[in-house]
Amino acid sequence: MGTPHRAGRFLEFGTRHMRARPFLWPVFRARLPRIKQEITNSLRARLAKQ
C-alpha cells in the first residue's frame, strides 16, 4: 500500500514547512473492518477444506 509518487510521503506525514494531509491512513482505517472480515472469511474457507 502506498504511492509511487515521491510527494506522497510528504503529504501523508508533512514537513517542517507543511502540516500533514494524510490520504492513505484514513482510507485504511475506514476499510479495516472489511479487510478483517475478508481475512476471516478466507481463513474459514481454507480451514473448511481441510
Phi and psi in radians as a Rosetta constraint file:
Dihedral C 1 N 2 CA 2 C 2 CIRCULARHARMONIC 2.834 0.35
Dihedral N 2 CA 2 C 2 N 3 CIRCULARHARMONIC -2.767 0.35
Dihedral C 2 N 3 CA 3 C 3 CIRCULARHARMONIC -2.460 0.35
Dihedral N 3 CA 3 C 3 N 4 CIRCULARHARMONIC 2.506 0.35
Dihedral C 3 N 4 CA 4 C 4 CIRCULARHARMONIC -1.345 0.35
Dihedral N 4 CA 4 C 4 N 5 CIRCULARHARMONIC -0.189 0.35
Dihedral C 4 N 5 CA 5 C 5 CIRCULARHARMONIC -1.415 0.35
Dihedral N 5 CA 5 C 5 N 6 CIRCULARHARMONIC 2.300 0.35
Dihedral C 5 N 6 CA 6 C 6 CIRCULARHARMONIC -1.034 0.35
Dihedral N 6 CA 6 C 6 N 7 CIRCULARHARMONIC -0.619 0.35
Dihedral C 6 N 7 CA 7 C 7 CIRCULARHARMONIC -1.220 0.35
Dihedral N 7 CA 7 C 7 N 8 CIRCULARHARMONIC -0.313 0.35
Dihedral C 7 N 8 CA 8 C 8 CIRCULARHARMONIC -1.007 0.35
Dihedral N 8 CA 8 C 8 N 9 CIRCULARHARMONIC -0.699 0.35
Dihedral C 8 N 9 CA 9 C 9 CIRCULARHARMONIC -1.068 0.35
Dihedral N 9 CA 9 C 9 N 10 CIRCULARHARMONIC -0.726 0.35
Dihedral C 9 N 10 CA 10 C 10 CIRCULARHARMONIC -1.243 0.35
Dihedral N 10 CA 10 C 10 N 11 CIRCULARHARMONIC -0.611 0.35
Dihedral C 10 N 11 CA 11 C 11 CIRCULARHARMONIC -1.171 0.35
Dihedral N 11 CA 11 C 11 N 12 CIRCULARHARMONIC -0.763 0.35
Dihedral C 11 N 12 CA 12 C 12 CIRCULARHARMONIC -1.163 0.35
Dihedral N 12 CA 12 C 12 N 13 CIRCULARHARMONIC -0.749 0.35
Dihedral C 12 N 13 CA 13 C 13 CIRCULARHARMONIC -1.910 0.35
Dihedral N 13 CA 13 C 13 N 14 CIRCULARHARMONIC -0.242 0.35
Dihedral C 13 N 14 CA 14 C 14 CIRCULARHARMONIC 1.414 0.35
Dihedral N 14 CA 14 C 14 N 15 CIRCULARHARMONIC 3.096 0.35
Dihedral C 14 N 15 CA 15 C 15 CIRCULARHARMONIC -2.388 0.35
Dihedral N 15 CA 15 C 15 N 16 CIRCULARHARMONIC -3.060 0.35
Dihedral C 15 N 16 CA 16 C 16 CIRCULARHARMONIC -1.125 0.35
Dihedral N 16 CA 16 C 16 N 17 CIRCULARHARMONIC -0.482 0.35
Dihedral C 16 N 17 CA 17 C 17 CIRCULARHARMONIC -1.816 0.35
Dihedral N 17 CA 17 C 17 N 18 CIRCULARHARMONIC -0.120 0.35
Dihedral C 17 N 18 CA 18 C 18 CIRCULARHARMONIC -2.492 0.35
Dihedral N 18 CA 18 C 18 N 19 CIRCULARHARMONIC 2.304 0.35
Dihedral C 18 N 19 CA 19 C 19 CIRCULARHARMONIC -1.298 0.35
Dihedral N 19 CA 19 C 19 N 20 CIRCULARHARMONIC 2.779 0.35
Dihedral C 19 N 20 CA 20 C 20 CIRCULARHARMONIC -1.164 0.35
Dihedral N 20 CA 20 C 20 N 21 CIRCULARHARMONIC 2.482 0.35
Dihedral C 20 N 21 CA 21 C 21 CIRCULARHARMONIC -2.251 0.35
Dihedral N 21 CA 21 C 21 N 22 CIRCULARHARMONIC 1.269 0.35
Dihedral C 21 N 22 CA 22 C 22 CIRCULARHARMONIC -1.071 0.35
Dihedral N 22 CA 22 C 22 N 23 CIRCULARHARMONIC 2.474 0.35
Dihedral C 22 N 23 CA 23 C 23 CIRCULARHARMONIC -2.280 0.35
Dihedral N 23 CA 23 C 23 N 24 CIRCULARHARMONIC -0.430 0.35
Dihedral C 23 N 24 CA 24 C 24 CIRCULARHARMONIC -1.469 0.35
Dihedral N 24 CA 24 C 24 N 25 CIRCULARHARMONIC -0.864 0.35
Dihedral C 24 N 25 CA 25 C 25 CIRCULARHARMONIC -1.067 0.35
Dihedral N 25 CA 25 C 25 N 26 CIRCULARHARMONIC -0.766 0.35
Dihedral C 25 N 26 CA 26 C 26 CIRCULARHARMONIC -1.071 0.35
Dihedral N 26 CA 26 C 26 N 27 CIRCULARHARMONIC -0.656 0.35
Dihedral C 26 N 27 CA 27 C 27 CIRCULARHARMONIC -1.181 0.35
Dihedral N 27 CA 27 C 27 N 28 CIRCULARHARMONIC -0.756 0.35
Dihedral C 27 N 28 CA 28 C 28 CIRCULARHARMONIC -1.046 0.35
Dihedral N 28 CA 28 C 28 N 29 CIRCULARHARMONIC -0.817 0.35
Dihedral C 28 N 29 CA 29 C 29 CIRCULARHARMONIC -1.071 0.35
Dihedral N 29 CA 29 C 29 N 30 CIRCULARHARMONIC -0.711 0.35
Dihedral C 29 N 30 CA 30 C 30 CIRCULARHARMONIC -1.155 0.35
Dihedral N 30 CA 30 C 30 N 31 CIRCULARHARMONIC -0.573 0.35
Dihedral C 30 N 31 CA 31 C 31 CIRCULARHARMONIC -1.675 0.35
Dihedral N 31 CA 31 C 31 N 32 CIRCULARHARMONIC -0.029 0.35
Dihedral C 31 N 32 CA 32 C 32 CIRCULARHARMONIC -1.000 0.35
Dihedral N 32 CA 32 C 32 N 33 CIRCULARHARMONIC -0.759 0.35
Dihedral C 32 N 33 CA 33 C 33 CIRCULARHARMONIC -1.025 0.35
Dihedral N 33 CA 33 C 33 N 34 CIRCULARHARMONIC -0.703 0.35
Dihedral C 33 N 34 CA 34 C 34 CIRCULARHARMONIC -1.198 0.35
Dihedral N 34 CA 34 C 34 N 35 CIRCULARHARMONIC -0.691 0.35
Dihedral C 34 N 35 CA 35 C 35 CIRCULARHARMONIC -1.069 0.35
Dihedral N 35 CA 35 C 35 N 36 CIRCULARHARMONIC -0.815 0.35
Dihedral C 35 N 36 CA 36 C 36 CIRCULARHARMONIC -1.050 0.35
Dihedral N 36 CA 36 C 36 N 37 CIRCULARHARMONIC -0.745 0.35
Dihedral C 36 N 37 CA 37 C 37 CIRCULARHARMONIC -1.132 0.35
Dihedral N 37 CA 37 C 37 N 38 CIRCULARHARMONIC -0.721 0.35
Dihedral C 37 N 38 CA 38 C 38 CIRCULARHARMONIC -1.129 0.35
Dihedral N 38 CA 38 C 38 N 39 CIRCULARHARMONIC -0.690 0.35
Dihedral C 38 N 39 CA 39 C 39 CIRCULARHARMONIC -1.142 0.35
Dihedral N 39 CA 39 C 39 N 40 CIRCULARHARMONIC -0.767 0.35
Dihedral C 39 N 40 CA 40 C 40 CIRCULARHARMONIC -1.049 0.35
Dihedral N 40 CA 40 C 40 N 41 CIRCULARHARMONIC -0.809 0.35
Dihedral C 40 N 41 CA 41 C 41 CIRCULARHARMONIC -1.067 0.35
Dihedral N 41 CA 41 C 41 N 42 CIRCULARHARMONIC -0.743 0.35
Dihedral C 41 N 42 CA 42 C 42 CIRCULARHARMONIC -1.110 0.35
Dihedral N 42 CA 42 C 42 N 43 CIRCULARHARMONIC -0.784 0.35
Dihedral C 42 N 43 CA 43 C 43 CIRCULARHARMONIC -1.132 0.35
Dihedral N 43 CA 43 C 43 N 44 CIRCULARHARMONIC -0.728 0.35
Dihedral C 43 N 44 CA 44 C 44 CIRCULARHARMONIC -1.112 0.35
Dihedral N 44 CA 44 C 44 N 45 CIRCULARHARMONIC -0.724 0.35
Dihedral C 44 N 45 CA 45 C 45 CIRCULARHARMONIC -1.131 0.35
Dihedral N 45 CA 45 C 45 N 46 CIRCULARHARMONIC -0.703 0.35
Dihedral C 45 N 46 CA 46 C 46 CIRCULARHARMONIC -1.128 0.35
Dihedral N 46 CA 46 C 46 N 47 CIRCULARHARMONIC -0.764 0.35
Dihedral C 46 N 47 CA 47 C 47 CIRCULARHARMONIC -1.183 0.35
Dihedral N 47 CA 47 C 47 N 48 CIRCULARHARMONIC -0.584 0.35
Dihedral C 47 N 48 CA 48 C 48 CIRCULARHARMONIC -1.165 0.35
Dihedral N 48 CA 48 C 48 N 49 CIRCULARHARMONIC -0.480 0.35
Dihedral C 48 N 49 CA 49 C 49 CIRCULARHARMONIC -1.283 0.35
Dihedral N 49 CA 49 C 49 N 50 CIRCULARHARMONIC -0.381 0.35
